[in-house]
Each structure stands twice: as structure tokens, then as C-alpha cells.
Amino acid sequence: MGAVSFTVLLLGDPVSRSLSPAMQNAAFEALGMEWRYVIREVGRAYLARAIADLRSDSRILGANVTIPHKESVIPLLDELDPLAARIGAVNTISRRGSMLKGWNTDVDGFQRALVGASLTPALSNISLPRSRGRAGVGAPGYRRVAIIGAGGAARAVAAALRPASEVWVIARNLEQAKRLCGDLEIERGGPIAMERMQATIESAELVVNATPADLPPASWLRPGQRLFDLRSRRSADGRAMLLHQGAASFEIWTGRSAPIETMRAALERAAEEVHA
């Protein structure tokens, strides 16, 4: 790759251990693009400044947004894709001139990861539009789903699962879980306090960990129950979701088809180095 002409940022706290730079930079290099994906650790108090920097620097063509900013970044943007607006969470920002638009590619990433892991065979013939996702496809075969967490990633997962599945959202902050369920109009399922987590998980067929913690304890899971852990450094499912949401983001920023196999290989190499 020659001199870097354009930059895409990853905004979050913490982001220093993210696998995304290896994946995205491999994609730029594969297509001969003089772009670079750069992490920028941004605390809550500095998010507005980071977005102002993005807006004012024409060399920065977009960003990914991760914990803890997926919801709080929304008021700082000029426009939202309808799916991001509905979910109430943004993980991708694109720019046109000084105008910034928010997108959510986590729905697309989660749905494609489900298909790739053969969790939902009935989805295998559905063509999901890249970069836009489609909320509410659901997870056929999983009637009861427990999501641990109520942040931006949990919102995307819940949107992908409802209305086909009964969705229970478990969170330390019960008010946050209530807002998630209300915003997404979850009628089958609802918010659950942490003290009821074990009982809720025991009755679920699919359990999704959308937190940075080791949840649920392995002893709580029964044979035949499926755990989908969103953490890309800890699980193959999480890396599959990261891959597909990253490919969708790439296509939003560049307008070009993502070199998915190149990105997959780079992501797996980065993950192997972490565990070496």
C-alpha cells in the first residue's frame, strides 16, 4: 500500500484490542486502496469532539462506533438510515461533504453469522441486502431467546430476532432493558432483572451474550441449548458477526464489494495471534 490518502476510524472505549483493523486494512490493501483503518480510543466525555474532528477533516471518510457510544452518538449525526433509526443504535458512520450519516450493520452481521453457523437453516435461502440488513427476519426454530445486555449490540440482536422469536432482555439496568423493549415494540418477551437471569436462561433455546462479561456461567447451560457470544476475541460466532458487519460497513464507506474471504482470513490470523 502506498501513501495513505484516506482514513476510517474506530471510535470506542476500550478499542486497543479490537480485531477490526487487521480485517479492514487487509480489505483496503487487497483492492489497492490508499485507505487506512485507525483506532481512536474515545471516552464518553470526548465523543462530541471526536465527531467534530471527523466532520471537519475531509480525509476521514467514515467510522465504526463501538462500546459505549452506539446510542449516544446518534444526536451528533445529521442523518440516520431508517434501520439505525428504528433500532436506536449506530455502529457505522459515513460522510458526504461535512454531513454525517449513521447506519447499523450489526443486524446484517448477526443474521449472516446465524446463517453461517447453520443455526437457522430456514434462513439459508434468504438473500439479505448487504449494508442495510433487515430487522425482524427472526430465528426460525428458536421460539424463546434470552439476550444478556441492553446496549447497542443487544438492540441490533433483538431487532434481528423479533417478531418471529420470543425475546427476553436481561440487564443490570432494568430501565435500559425496558427502553429497548419499548423502542423495538417487543410484545412477546420483555425486560428481565439480573436476579431472574438463571431462570430465564434455563427456559430459553438460544442465549445471546451481548456484554463484555463471561455470561452466562457454563453450568447454567443444558445440552442442546445454544449460546451465541458476540465477543469476537472469545468466540467464532462473535468473529463471524464482526466479519459480516465489517463487510457491510466497508461497502457503505467505499461503494465497492467487500473482499469477504480476504477479510475472513485476516480476522482469523489476528484472532490466532491473540491466543498464541
Rosetta silent file (secondary structure, phi, psi, omega in degrees, C-alpha in Angstrom):
SEQUENCE: MGAVSFTVLLLGDPVSRSLSPAMQNAAFEALGMEWRYVIREVGRAYLARAIADLRSDSRILGANVTIPHKESVIPLLDELDPLAARIGAVNTISRRGSMLKGWNTDVDGFQRALVGASLTPALSNISLPRSRGRAGVGAPGYRRVAIIGAGGAARAVAAALRPASEVWVIARNLEQAKRLCGDLEIERGGPIAMERMQATIESAELVVNATPADLPPASWLRPGQRLFDLRSRRSADGRAMLLHQGAASFEIWTGRSAPIETMRAALERAAEEVHA
SCORE:     score description
SCORE:     0.000 S_00000001
   1 L     0.000  135.870 -179.760    0.000    0.000    0.000 S_00000001
   2 L   -81.519 -155.220  179.294    1.326    3.437   -0.903 S_00000001
   3 L   -61.190  138.368 -178.401    0.866    6.702    0.957 S_00000001
   4 L   -75.588  126.339 -179.848   -2.357    6.760    2.906 S_00000001
   5 L  -100.048  -36.721 -175.938   -4.870    9.172    1.396 S_00000001
   6 E  -132.880  158.078 -175.755   -7.982    8.479    3.457 S_00000001
   7 E  -131.309  144.406  168.288   -8.779    7.205    6.911 S_00000001
   8 E  -121.125  136.981 -175.376  -11.637    5.348    8.589 S_00000001
   9 E  -103.380  156.521  165.732  -11.805    5.450   12.373 S_00000001
  10 E  -117.202  115.195 -176.525  -12.909    3.048   15.085 S_00000001
  11 E  -106.405  125.485  178.491  -14.355    5.044   17.972 S_00000001
  12 E   177.800 -179.308  179.195  -14.903    3.397   21.344 S_00000001
  13 L  -157.638  104.097    6.630  -13.562    2.768   24.822 S_00000001
  14 L   -93.344  157.737  176.354  -11.757    0.417   25.005 S_00000001
  15 L  -134.756   -0.868 -172.534  -10.713   -0.368   21.411 S_00000001
  16 L   -62.791  -22.800 -177.512   -6.985   -1.121   21.690 S_00000001
  17 L  -104.388   14.002 -177.379   -7.561   -4.884   21.414 S_00000001
  18 L   -65.333  144.449  175.087  -10.021   -4.760   18.517 S_00000001
  19 L   -88.034   -8.503 -174.553   -9.617   -7.241   15.658 S_00000001
  20 H   -62.710  -40.739 -178.281  -11.254   -4.864   13.169 S_00000001
  21 H   -56.956  -42.741 -179.982   -8.109   -3.007   12.000 S_00000001
  22 H   -60.216  -42.447 -177.721   -6.462   -6.200   10.710 S_00000001
  23 H   -68.361  -48.547 -176.513   -9.610   -7.146    8.823 S_00000001
  24 H   -71.425  -39.593  179.871  -10.370   -3.745    7.297 S_00000001
  25 H   -68.065  -32.095  174.513   -6.796   -2.873    6.391 S_00000001
  26 H   -64.608  -37.459  178.991   -6.430   -6.234    4.633 S_00000001
  27 H   -66.825  -44.382  178.769   -9.536   -5.376    2.592 S_00000001
  28 H   -61.348  -43.582 -178.716   -8.194   -1.957    1.591 S_00000001
  29 H   -65.624  -39.318 -178.513   -4.851   -3.459    0.608 S_00000001
  30 H   -61.765  -32.773 -179.431   -6.478   -6.251   -1.405 S_00000001
  31 L   -96.474    8.678  177.418   -8.329   -3.696   -3.522 S_00000001
  32 L    66.347   30.387 -177.130   -5.300   -1.412   -3.886 S_00000001
  33 L   -95.906  133.955 -179.988   -6.982    1.398   -1.951 S_00000001
  34 L   -86.252   60.174  179.693   -4.862    4.016   -0.198 S_00000001
  35 E  -119.008  158.646  176.853   -7.064    3.913    2.885 S_00000001
  36 E  -142.151  137.109  178.188   -6.245    3.088    6.499 S_00000001
  37 E  -100.065  122.011 -169.223   -8.441    1.918    9.359 S_00000001
  38 E  -128.313  132.950  176.580   -7.282    3.504   12.613 S_00000001
  39 E   -80.237  144.392  173.805   -8.423    3.008   16.195 S_00000001
  40 E  -138.298  106.804  179.749   -9.191    6.060   18.301 S_00000001
  41 E   -74.325  120.489 -172.959   -9.950    5.427   21.948 S_00000001
  42 L  -131.111  115.547  174.991  -12.594    7.959   22.939 S_00000001
  43 L   -72.444  166.779 -177.756  -14.118    8.274   26.403 S_00000001
  44 H   -54.982  -39.591 -175.039  -17.704    9.375   26.870 S_00000001
  45 H   -71.033  -15.421 -174.522  -16.699   12.975   27.606 S_00000001
  46 H  -112.357    7.716 -178.103  -14.763   13.272   24.336 S_00000001
  47 H   -63.596  -44.868 -179.012  -17.197   11.723   21.868 S_00000001
  48 H   -59.643  -39.642  178.445  -18.587   15.067   20.658 S_00000001
  49 H   -65.655  -41.260  179.916  -15.055   16.330   19.982 S_00000001
  50 H   -63.233  -40.886  178.420  -14.184   13.158   18.056 S_00000001
  51 H   -68.177  -36.809  175.957  -17.273   13.515   15.865 S_00000001
  52 H   -63.406  -39.303  177.077  -16.459   17.189   15.265 S_00000001
  53 H   -63.593  -42.980  178.514  -12.952   16.165   14.169 S_00000001
  54 H   -59.879  -44.457 -177.110  -14.423   13.582   11.805 S_00000001
  55 H   -64.750  -35.479 -172.780  -16.787   16.169   10.349 S_00000001
  56 H   -88.573  -15.413 -175.526  -14.070   18.778    9.777 S_00000001
  57 L  -105.245  107.277 -175.737  -11.371   16.530    8.289 S_00000001
  58 L   -68.474  -11.205  177.846  -12.158   15.582    4.694 S_00000001
  59 L   -81.586  -14.724  177.654   -9.517   12.838    4.801 S_00000001
  60 E   -94.967  112.429 -171.269  -11.629   10.874    7.303 S_00000001
  61 E   -96.834   -3.151  178.495  -14.300    9.152    5.235 S_00000001
  62 E   169.284 -172.001 -178.544  -16.178    7.337    7.969 S_00000001
  63 E  -161.319  155.686  159.909  -16.043    5.410   11.200 S_00000001
  64 E   -99.924  151.257  179.809  -17.160    2.400   13.137 S_00000001
  65 E  -127.113  130.858 -179.977  -18.636    3.048   16.561 S_00000001
  66 L  -131.336 -169.157 -177.735  -18.490    0.554   19.398 S_00000001
  67 L   -49.132  132.175    4.559  -18.984    0.348   23.180 S_00000001
  68 L  -108.255   30.637 -165.238  -20.069    2.618   24.819 S_00000001
  69 L  -107.551    2.680 -171.357  -21.111    5.041   22.048 S_00000001
  70 L   -63.016  -29.702  178.245  -23.582    3.235   19.771 S_00000001
  71 L   -95.240  -42.551 -174.253  -26.593    5.050   21.231 S_00000001
  72 L   -71.319  -16.157  179.054  -25.049    8.315   22.451 S_00000001
  73 L   -75.003  -20.114 -171.591  -23.532    9.108   19.039 S_00000001
  74 H   -57.081  -46.956 -179.170  -26.962    9.487   17.411 S_00000001
  75 H   -65.136  -13.401 -177.935  -27.675   13.134   18.404 S_00000001
  76 H   -89.775   -3.713 -176.393  -24.281   14.133   16.977 S_00000001
  77 L  -102.268  163.698 -177.216  -25.126   12.957   13.440 S_00000001
  78 L   -92.351  -26.406 -173.640  -27.029   14.703   10.635 S_00000001
  79 E  -153.581  151.896  175.670  -28.985   11.735    9.277 S_00000001
  80 E  -126.401  138.552  167.313  -29.843    8.136   10.120 S_00000001
  81 L   -61.704  144.776 -176.526  -30.523    5.177    7.878 S_00000001
  82 H   -54.317  -36.980  179.916  -34.098    4.011    8.647 S_00000001
  83 H   -66.485  -43.029  177.779  -32.884    0.748   10.210 S_00000001
  84 H   -63.108  -38.980  178.808  -30.486    2.566   12.543 S_00000001
  85 H   -63.899  -41.756 -178.986  -33.257    4.986   13.484 S_00000001
  86 H   -66.591  -42.355 -178.038  -35.618    2.157   14.275 S_00000001
  87 H   -73.098  -34.902 -176.492  -33.088    0.256   16.356 S_00000001
  88 L    81.577   28.991  179.214  -31.775    3.336   18.150 S_00000001
  89 L  -151.862  141.349 -179.084  -28.127    2.334   17.729 S_00000001
  90 L  -124.334  132.467  173.383  -25.382    3.208   15.221 S_00000001
  91 L  -121.798   -1.377 -178.365  -22.205    1.254   14.586 S_00000001
  92 E  -140.720  136.188  176.701  -21.188    2.832   11.249 S_00000001
  93 E  -123.942  133.091  172.155  -20.823    6.448   10.120 S_00000001
  94 E  -117.850  160.364  179.936  -20.402    7.609    6.536 S_00000001
  95 E  -127.554  147.660  169.713  -19.763   11.139    5.329 S_00000001
  96 E  -136.255  108.195 -171.043  -20.798   13.217    2.345 S_00000001
  97 L    65.195 -125.698  176.774  -19.098   16.560    2.459 S_00000001
  98 L   -99.692    5.695 -177.993  -19.492   17.655    6.076 S_00000001
  99 E   -89.860  132.608 -177.948  -22.718   15.655    6.526 S_00000001
 100 E  -113.045  131.426 -179.257  -22.527   12.540    8.666 S_00000001
 101 E  -119.068  136.746 -179.724  -24.946    9.628    8.354 S_00000001
 102 E  -100.423  141.451 -178.829  -25.417    6.813   10.849 S_00000001
 103 E  -131.932  162.618  170.152  -26.042    3.182    9.918 S_00000001
 104 L  -126.450  110.582  177.118  -26.469   -0.107   11.733 S_00000001
 105 L  -102.941    0.878  178.014  -24.728   -3.087   10.152 S_00000001
 106 H   -65.061  -34.746  177.783  -24.869   -5.203   13.323 S_00000001
 107 H   -61.339  -48.572  177.831  -28.266   -6.582   12.280 S_00000001
 108 H   -58.760  -44.457 -178.838  -26.794   -7.735    8.970 S_00000001
 109 H   -63.336  -43.431 -179.445  -23.774   -9.151   10.774 S_00000001
 110 H   -66.458  -44.774 -179.568  -25.812  -11.086   13.323 S_00000001
 111 H   -61.744  -44.748 -179.231  -28.200  -12.517   10.732 S_00000001
 112 H   -68.017  -34.515  177.186  -25.380  -13.649    8.439 S_00000001
 113 H   -66.099  -37.942  175.463  -23.475  -15.158   11.358 S_00000001
 114 H   -60.168  -46.083  179.365  -26.559  -17.176   12.275 S_00000001
 115 H   -62.789  -46.847 -176.487  -26.781  -18.477    8.724 S_00000001
 116 H   -63.509  -31.210 -179.840  -23.058  -19.219    8.518 S_00000001
 117 L   -87.249    3.742 -179.463  -23.115  -21.185   11.758 S_00000001
 118 L    58.587   32.616  177.699  -26.087  -23.225   10.480 S_00000001
 119 L   -78.671  -29.758 -174.028  -28.099  -22.135   13.473 S_00000001
 120 L  -132.340   80.090 -177.524  -31.100  -21.269   11.380 S_00000001
 121 H   -54.668  -30.746 -177.462  -31.384  -23.465    8.268 S_00000001
 122 H   -67.325  -16.029  178.498  -34.649  -21.786    7.302 S_00000001
 123 H   -87.446   -9.784 -169.148  -32.699  -18.569    6.708 S_00000001
 124 L   -63.713  -21.803  179.653  -30.250  -20.135    4.290 S_00000001
 125 L   -99.555    5.307  179.087  -32.306  -19.244    1.232 S_00000001
 126 L   -89.518  128.386  176.579  -32.961  -15.654    2.290 S_00000001
 127 L   -93.666  108.528 -178.960  -30.891  -13.052    0.458 S_00000001
 128 L   -88.643  128.605 -179.529  -30.167  -10.284    2.928 S_00000001
 129 L   -66.096  118.691 -177.376  -29.362   -6.901    1.326 S_00000001
 130 L   -59.473  138.599  174.376  -25.780   -6.109    2.245 S_00000001
 131 L    80.855  -15.709  178.059  -25.216   -2.999    4.412 S_00000001
 132 L  -106.838  -28.221 -175.282  -28.862   -2.450    5.191 S_00000001
 133 L    65.746 -175.302  174.269  -29.789   -5.665    6.995 S_00000001
 134 L  -154.767  106.826 -177.247  -33.411   -6.473    7.566 S_00000001
 135 L   -68.812  142.487  172.302  -34.897   -6.236   11.035 S_00000001
 136 L    88.199   13.996  173.917  -37.380   -8.848   12.097 S_00000001
 137 L   -65.528  -37.447  176.006  -36.286  -11.834    9.991 S_00000001
 138 L    82.711  178.847 -179.387  -36.166  -13.763   13.266 S_00000001
 139 L  -124.578   86.847 -179.622  -34.565  -17.066   14.130 S_00000001
 140 L   -53.903  137.066 -178.383  -36.808  -19.938   12.996 S_00000001
 141 L    95.373  -16.828  177.907  -36.541  -22.865   15.387 S_00000001
 142 L  -113.569   94.240 -176.281  -35.728  -20.635   18.363 S_00000001
 143 L   -77.331  -34.967  179.461  -39.018  -19.758   19.958 S_00000001
 144 E  -121.389  124.543 -179.126  -37.531  -18.349   23.178 S_00000001
 145 E  -125.064  134.317  174.478  -34.362  -16.259   23.146 S_00000001
 146 E  -110.167  122.783  176.340  -32.586  -14.696   26.113 S_00000001
 147 E  -106.412  124.452  176.703  -30.335  -11.705   25.391 S_00000001
 148 E   -96.285  116.291 -176.062  -27.931  -10.706   28.157 S_00000001
 149 L   115.707  153.413 -178.669  -27.295   -6.964   27.895 S_00000001
 150 L  -138.070   23.802  178.781  -29.331   -3.979   26.748 S_00000001
 151 L   -86.935 -159.844 -175.536  -26.811   -1.793   24.915 S_00000001
 152 H   -62.523  -40.448  179.458  -26.401   -1.059   21.219 S_00000001
 153 H   -66.856  -40.454  178.201  -25.386   -4.592   20.231 S_00000001
 154 H   -62.658  -36.497  177.613  -28.309   -6.077   22.156 S_00000001
 155 H   -61.488  -43.427  179.919  -30.655   -3.710   20.323 S_00000001
 156 H   -65.067  -41.833  179.381  -29.448   -4.989   16.958 S_00000001
 157 H   -63.753  -45.676  179.856  -29.802   -8.618   18.027 S_00000001
 158 H   -61.190  -40.930  179.257  -33.307   -8.043   19.381 S_00000001
 159 H   -64.564  -35.732  179.620  -34.331   -6.289   16.164 S_00000001
 160 H   -70.716  -28.770 -174.259  -32.998   -9.205   14.120 S_00000001
 161 H   -90.729  -35.173 -176.897  -34.918  -11.768   16.195 S_00000001
 162 L   -84.068  149.476    9.200  -38.314  -10.189   16.683 S_00000001
 163 L   -96.670    2.200 -174.650  -41.150  -10.776   15.899 S_00000001
 164 L   -66.301  -31.956 -177.423  -40.521  -14.433   14.993 S_00000001
 165 L  -110.138  154.063  170.834  -38.960  -15.223   18.372 S_00000001
 166 E   -80.605  120.613 -170.407  -39.979  -14.525   21.947 S_00000001
 167 E  -115.696  120.075  177.533  -37.222  -12.167   23.130 S_00000001
 168 E  -111.076  127.472 -174.637  -36.264  -11.685   26.791 S_00000001
 169 E  -110.509  113.834 -175.981  -33.744   -8.929   27.561 S_00000001
 170 E  -101.467  126.375 -177.643  -31.722   -9.395   30.762 S_00000001
 171 E  -152.171  148.946  173.710  -29.873   -6.365   32.118 S_00000001
 172 L   -63.934  -39.370  177.180  -28.435   -4.895   35.296 S_00000001
 173 L   -93.082   95.951 -174.705  -30.109   -1.638   34.343 S_00000001
 174 H   -64.845  -33.256  178.487  -33.722   -2.745   34.104 S_00000001
 175 H   -63.412  -36.569  177.274  -34.854    0.674   32.860 S_00000001
 176 H   -65.035  -40.666  177.218  -32.461    0.342   29.916 S_00000001
 177 H   -64.869  -38.784  178.162  -33.945   -3.074   29.117 S_00000001
 178 H   -63.976  -40.900  178.982  -37.446   -1.612   29.343 S_00000001
 179 H   -63.961  -42.634  178.254  -36.499    1.177   26.903 S_00000001
 180 H   -57.319  -50.593 -177.291  -35.064   -1.369   24.464 S_00000001
 181 H   -64.818  -36.760  177.881  -38.228   -3.457   24.548 S_00000001
 182 H   -69.303  -44.290 -178.943  -40.434   -0.391   24.217 S_00000001
 183 H   -63.346  -37.139 -177.038  -38.460    1.142   21.360 S_00000001
 184 L   -94.728    5.515  176.995  -38.461   -2.120   19.398 S_00000001
 185 L    53.032   48.759  177.510  -42.090   -2.887   20.263 S_00000001
 186 L   -79.749  112.138 -178.653  -41.254   -6.293   21.703 S_00000001
 187 L  -101.877  -26.391  178.449  -44.585   -7.803   22.651 S_00000001
 188 L  -106.231   98.162 -172.789  -43.516  -11.447   23.005 S_00000001
 189 E   122.013 -151.466  178.054  -40.934  -11.405   25.775 S_00000001
 190 E   151.066 -173.576 -178.404  -39.752   -8.346   27.675 S_00000001
 191 E   -77.710  145.761 -178.523  -37.234   -6.943   30.178 S_00000001
 192 E  -135.130  133.622  176.332  -35.762   -9.151   32.889 S_00000001
 193 E   -76.076  156.832 -175.670  -33.793   -8.177   36.009 S_00000001
 194 H   -59.618  -33.869 -178.066  -30.430   -9.859   36.680 S_00000001
 195 H   -66.200  -14.124  177.699  -31.739  -11.782   39.678 S_00000001
 196 H  -104.730   11.465 -174.757  -34.038  -13.664   37.283 S_00000001
 197 H   -62.741  -47.425 -175.482  -31.289  -14.361   34.734 S_00000001
 198 H   -61.248  -45.808 -179.357  -30.721  -18.031   35.562 S_00000001
 199 H   -63.754  -38.096  179.892  -34.401  -18.955   35.400 S_00000001
 200 H   -67.377  -42.482  179.709  -34.823  -17.042   32.130 S_00000001
 201 H   -65.305  -39.374 -178.902  -31.796  -18.703   30.560 S_00000001
 202 H   -60.651  -29.071 -177.712  -32.952  -22.155   31.628 S_00000001
 203 L   -94.677   -2.100 -177.273  -36.180  -21.696   29.655 S_00000001
 204 L   -92.250  152.612  176.111  -34.522  -20.250   26.516 S_00000001
 205 L   -94.830  -32.327  176.774  -33.459  -22.186   23.445 S_00000001
 206 E  -125.327  130.132  178.172  -30.956  -19.574   22.247 S_00000001
 207 E  -117.916  126.757 -178.760  -28.886  -17.438   24.646 S_00000001
 208 E  -115.457  120.644  175.427  -27.048  -14.384   23.301 S_00000001
 209 E   -92.016  108.623  179.189  -24.306  -12.732   25.338 S_00000001
 210 L  -111.142   35.980  177.859  -24.216   -9.064   24.319 S_00000001
 211 L  -126.775  167.234  175.355  -21.972   -7.948   27.201 S_00000001
 212 L   -80.025   -3.100 -173.107  -18.189   -7.868   27.730 S_00000001
 213 L   -93.228  164.741  176.954  -18.551  -10.328   30.651 S_00000001
 214 L   -81.588   81.304 -178.246  -18.366  -14.124   30.818 S_00000001
 215 L  -130.334  144.327   -7.704  -22.111  -14.695   30.897 S_00000001
 216 L   -81.528  167.179  172.815  -23.885  -16.959   31.458 S_00000001
 217 L   -57.502  141.248 -177.143  -21.886  -19.402   33.606 S_00000001
 218 H   -57.838  -30.960 -177.777  -21.356  -22.617   31.645 S_00000001
 219 H   -67.550  -15.396  179.727  -23.057  -24.609   34.380 S_00000001
 220 H   -82.888  -15.217 -175.786  -26.338  -22.838   33.598 S_00000001
 221 L   -90.294  142.718 -179.199  -26.498  -24.181   30.044 S_00000001
 222 L  -107.439  161.408  177.197  -28.115  -27.520   29.257 S_00000001
 223 L   -57.117  135.613  179.166  -27.348  -29.966   26.419 S_00000001
 224 L    89.048  -11.235  177.829  -28.863  -28.798   23.152 S_00000001
 225 L   -84.061  144.054 -174.780  -29.092  -25.174   24.260 S_00000001
 226 E  -108.967  126.714  173.755  -27.270  -22.702   22.014 S_00000001
 227 E  -105.589  126.082  174.608  -25.018  -19.888   23.265 S_00000001
 228 E  -114.167  108.641 -177.645  -24.116  -17.137   20.795 S_00000001
 229 E   -98.419  120.028 -176.146  -21.353  -14.963   22.280 S_00000001
 230 L   -74.313  -10.334 -174.909  -20.912  -11.644   20.472 S_00000001
 231 L   -74.660  114.020 -172.412  -17.347  -11.147   21.749 S_00000001
 232 L   -69.274  -26.643  179.102  -15.104  -11.577   18.730 S_00000001
 233 L   -79.474  -12.043 -175.430  -11.963  -12.285   20.762 S_00000001
 234 L  -112.308  -20.410 -171.986  -13.704  -15.101   22.623 S_00000001
 235 L  -144.025  146.442  175.772  -15.955  -16.846   20.113 S_00000001
 236 H   -65.250  -35.199  176.817  -16.146  -17.943   16.493 S_00000001
 237 H   -61.481  -44.332  179.627  -19.753  -16.728   16.425 S_00000001
 238 H   -62.998  -38.057  178.063  -18.621  -13.286   17.524 S_00000001
 239 H   -68.669  -36.172  177.291  -15.947  -13.202   14.823 S_00000001
 240 H   -63.483  -41.768  177.312  -18.493  -14.218   12.194 S_00000001
 241 H   -64.861  -43.095  178.624  -20.724  -11.334   13.247 S_00000001
 242 H   -59.971  -42.752  179.387  -17.729   -8.948   13.257 S_00000001
 243 H   -58.224  -51.015 -173.083  -16.764  -10.131    9.770 S_00000001
 244 H   -75.860  -34.219  174.811  -20.165   -9.568    8.222 S_00000001
 245 H   -69.328  -34.362  178.306  -20.954   -6.269    9.930 S_00000001
 246 H   -67.536  -38.083  177.322  -17.467   -5.112    8.914 S_00000001
 247 H   -65.138  -40.360  177.841  -18.023   -6.127    5.291 S_00000001
 248 H   -64.938  -40.464  177.150  -21.308   -4.219    5.254 S_00000001
 249 H   -63.156  -43.897  178.732  -19.583   -1.153    6.717 S_00000001
 250 H   -54.266  -43.695 -177.263  -16.793   -1.438    4.119 S_00000001
 251 H   -70.933  -30.643  175.096  -19.345   -1.334    1.320 S_00000001
 252 H   -66.545  -47.280 -177.659  -21.049    1.721    2.807 S_00000001
 253 H   -66.626  -42.019 -167.934  -17.762    3.650    3.031 S_00000001
 254 H  -101.843  -22.911 -173.388  -16.293    2.614   -0.309 S_00000001
 255 L    72.553   13.990 -179.073  -19.217    1.742   -2.582 S_00000001
 256 L  -119.527  155.094  177.925  -17.295   -1.395   -3.546 S_00000001
 257 L   -66.858  135.099 -179.302  -17.929   -5.070   -2.857 S_00000001
 258 L   -73.288  136.153  174.648  -16.074   -6.251    0.219 S_00000001
 259 L   -78.199   80.911 -166.342  -13.363   -8.905   -0.360 S_00000001
 260 H   -61.211  -39.880 -177.854  -15.007  -11.142    2.207 S_00000001
 261 H   -70.832  -35.099  174.736  -12.576  -14.073    2.078 S_00000001
 262 H   -62.897  -42.474  179.916   -9.577  -11.766    2.442 S_00000001
 263 H   -66.522  -41.006  179.054  -11.257  -10.166    5.450 S_00000001
 264 H   -60.874  -46.328 -177.980  -12.110  -13.556    6.948 S_00000001
 265 H   -63.913  -42.137  179.534   -8.516  -14.793    6.638 S_00000001
 266 H   -65.369  -38.558  179.428   -7.088  -11.618    8.181 S_00000001
 267 H   -64.694  -43.852 -179.601   -9.573  -11.780   11.029 S_00000001
 268 H   -67.997  -36.625  176.185   -8.713  -15.388   11.840 S_00000001
 269 H   -62.543  -43.244  179.784   -4.983  -14.646   11.716 S_00000001
 270 H   -63.267  -39.811  179.287   -5.473  -11.760   14.133 S_00000001
 271 H   -66.688  -38.791  178.845   -7.514  -13.963   16.462 S_00000001
 272 H   -64.818  -37.386  178.353   -4.839  -16.686   16.384 S_00000001
 273 H   -65.013  -34.980  179.352   -2.166  -14.142   17.338 S_00000001
 274 H   -62.910  -39.243 -174.122   -4.268  -13.084   20.311 S_00000001
 275 H   -96.330    2.331 -179.323   -4.389  -16.651   21.623 S_00000001
 276 L   -68.830    0.000    0.000   -0.820  -17.597   20.707 S_00000001
